[in-house]
């Protein structure tokens, strides 16, 4: 079985979307891919089991939260 998930995050600016994408990039491969469209960040992930997907999403969203907090702290 393959499990696929797409998460779309809409930020207030392209600058924030770029900052978050660059911050999570090293942690993504090979489990997830991120792309940006304007101020929207689109993250797609694939796993072989639901448990692996849950673990991947928990880790990824924790990294996103830290990146968002860091970006906002600098403003």
Order of alpha helices (4+ residues) and beta strands (2+ residues): beta-alpha-beta-beta-alpha
